[in-house]
């Protein structure tokens, strides 16, 4: 069994921010103002752990697929997890905007004579601006190969019982810290997308809402809302409400405590650490709100088990 596990990617060093941002902008170099703003955000959080988390996810997923106990070398060398003698499965890592890129991963799979594989993005919701763009990059990489690779896609898994249980477990931990859970507000967030995509029938907001509904039902939350974050710096309208706008509304309604869970982001990265832990927290402090964030799934084994279930089911199609 072969798996292509994909994630957004992030720069490792400050020097890599400009080419990374240029790739996000499809080859258009960012202005000095935009580059300065992004660099300052990275400086504020210290470093995004997304690449390391993605590699850890791949190592653990490969281990589970091969029924071996996960082990981590003192230093992870190379962009791909090593082969494991205990089983035939191998998980390749490809990132959308950095290295190893999706193209590099697909090329490595071809060199290893892979002819069939499961493709999955470490994000539970399908969108024309997320999973569909990963699919485009895989298709572009395949055109450069002399022989094809047959990819079976896991396009979304917003209602997987294991995913809902994992999110609920972490939200419950945050609820334990509340002074009065019955009087608190509960907010689930995901990355915003352009309104134009929603108008074209993008299922993304419905899937995000479905995830939120299932978590809320599992924990019998007294109330919940969905908000969006990290909207792009473009003139077109983006899906809302924005998390900071919603926090202001909640304070006006009389709430004093809010728990936020980023259900659109399984892994910690810039848009969790900055947009929620710094920016949203600053908004909450300004408003006199107590804001708690449920911890992320990252490479925890309950999330890796979800990926394993999805990959195995797809492989049998």
KAKA-V272498 format. One record per pair of residues at least 24 apart in sequence whose ideal C-beta (glycine too) atoms are under 7 Angstrom apart, sorted by the first residue. I is the first residue (numbers start at 1). J is the second residue. Records with the same first field share a line. If there is no record, write none. Layout:
BEGIN
I->J ; J
END
This chain:
BEGIN
1->65 ; 88 ; 89 ; 315
2->90 ; 109 ; 114 ; 116 ; 117
3->61 ; 89 ; 91 ; 92 ; 117 ; 118 ; 120 ; 311
4->92 ; 94 ; 105 ; 109 ; 117 ; 119 ; 151
5->57 ; 58 ; 61 ; 91 ; 92 ; 93 ; 120 ; 122
6->94 ; 95 ; 96 ; 102 ; 121 ; 122 ; 134
7->50 ; 54 ; 95 ; 122
8->50 ; 95 ; 96 ; 97
9->51 ; 95 ; 96 ; 97 ; 98
10->48 ; 50 ; 51 ; 98 ; 269 ; 270
11->98
12->51
14->39 ; 42
17->42
20->97 ; 98
23->97
24->97
34->233
41->270 ; 274
42->270
44->274 ; 278
45->270 ; 273 ; 274
48->269 ; 270
49->268
50->267 ; 269
53->267 ; 268 ; 298 ; 299
54->93 ; 122 ; 267
55->93
56->299
57->122 ; 299 ; 304
58->91 ; 93
60->299 ; 301 ; 304
61->91 ; 304 ; 307 ; 308
62->89 ; 90 ; 91
64->304 ; 305 ; 308
65->89 ; 308 ; 311
80->108
96->134 ; 137
102->134 ; 137 ; 138 ; 141
103->137 ; 141
106->138 ; 141 ; 142 ; 149
107->141
109->149
110->145 ; 149
114->149
115->149 ; 150
116->149 ; 150
117->149 ; 151
118->152 ; 154 ; 311 ; 314 ; 315
119->151 ; 153
120->154 ; 307 ; 310 ; 311
122->266 ; 267
123->264 ; 266
124->156 ; 157 ; 158 ; 163 ; 211
125->156 ; 158 ; 190 ; 204 ; 207 ; 208 ; 264
126->155 ; 156 ; 203 ; 204 ; 207
127->193 ; 197 ; 202 ; 204
128->197 ; 200 ; 202
129->193 ; 194 ; 197
131->155 ; 156
152->314 ; 315 ; 317
154->310 ; 314
156->207
157->306 ; 310
158->207 ; 210 ; 211
159->210 ; 211 ; 214
160->306 ; 310
162->302 ; 305 ; 306 ; 309
163->306
164->214 ; 215 ; 218
166->297 ; 302 ; 303 ; 306
167->215 ; 261 ; 263
168->215 ; 218 ; 219
170->294 ; 295
171->215 ; 219 ; 259 ; 261 ; 294
172->219
173->294 ; 295
174->259 ; 292 ; 294
175->259
177->292
178->257 ; 259
179->257
182->222
184->255 ; 257 ; 258 ; 259
185->223 ; 250 ; 255 ; 258
186->216 ; 221 ; 223 ; 224 ; 259
187->225 ; 227 ; 243 ; 246 ; 258 ; 260
188->212 ; 224 ; 226 ; 261 ; 263
189->227 ; 228 ; 229 ; 243 ; 260 ; 262 ; 263 ; 264
190->228 ; 263 ; 264
191->228 ; 229 ; 230 ; 264 ; 271
192->228 ; 229 ; 230 ; 231 ; 238 ; 239 ; 240
193->238 ; 239
194->236 ; 238
195->237 ; 238 ; 239
196->236
198->239
205->239
208->263 ; 264
211->263
212->263
229->271 ; 275 ; 276
230->271 ; 275
243->280
244->279 ; 280 ; 283
247->280 ; 283 ; 284 ; 287 ; 289
248->287
251->287 ; 288 ; 289
256->289 ; 290
257->290
258->284 ; 289 ; 291
259->292 ; 294
260->291 ; 293
261->294
262->296
265->296
266->296 ; 297 ; 303
267->296 ; 298
268->296 ; 298
272->296
END
